[in-house]
């Protein structure tokens, strides 16, 4: 019998069943196909054996599972048992919502797409495979250890606690990705390079996950704070009312935990400060602070975040002692002339051993008003007199190469009260004594044409401030 003739004798009850399911898309044709298969009849004309298509709503969900997914089977009839698998993992909860729709709860899975397999019906037919994508939840940050670090620290091991950390997570500080070790889903460790800790401020720390769905966590701040400065010593030349010698007076402070932002305060006022290291700073003492005698308080202040003010130390500014220093020549040691200094305030006699020579005569000294600089003449170089300068503060001798002449007499020097200028006599011009001026600050020598006369002897000069 031909196929068309077979369909002509299908019982009226089958046609009635078909009509009762017309509200469901394509159900009549599928029902006929199903019943034909159940009765062992050939498929009707135009019927296809291709597996029905499957659609998922939604088609993405977290790796932890628990997503409610509606599975619709095109041209499907879900009579009988239903078995669903996500990536080979069976679904435990399956609930039918109609003839072609079932609801499932996804099992846990790994990040990425997985096939969804649906086997259903009285004949356990397999629908076409659909794809569900597992996405990693965004990591969440809860705590940093430590949460505060001192500026200028070396590389910092940072422990990070939170949730949903995966092996594809990395730690970022600002826009910089740092070395990261994932220890568990709730803990990872990063290493913050010293370059990110050089300055005080707040660093934004987050965790990013490169896996599908992952994304970035919330931000937790890492506070980089300045340490509190510690002042242990203050160094400066003796401070006397009325100012000092050539140039400004420099103050050096020593201690620990100094920062480039640290400032020296003198008597409560900030002074221009030079950062030399985390243990040393320097500043210029303003002249107005040397206008009267007394104690000059010194502190170091480091701004926040963190920072603070050191304990104070002080310097003494002393009133001048009129005529305190007296310098003179004596031949008390082996008959040679040498220079000596007497401090009339303390009664101390300084033999100036670093200035005097052992094989020459040193004499005709002149001293600056503060007693620091002494200028004198000496024949220690082959019995040729030259001018030398001695600094009592540094205990150093300056041979004044810009001032002295290699073959001429240079002597009878005098220094200005402020220690800047030296005036002396030299016969370097036609063997006649003439007056010359040397500027210690610029290291320049001047022949005083206005003072000297070509046919006369000019010398034994003195100079004021």
Order of alpha helices (4+ residues) and beta strands (2+ residues): alpha-alpha-alpha-beta-beta-beta-beta-beta-beta-beta-beta-beta-beta-beta-beta-beta-beta-beta-beta-beta-beta-beta-beta-beta-beta-beta-beta-beta-beta-beta-beta-beta-beta-beta-beta-beta-beta-beta-beta-beta-beta-beta-beta
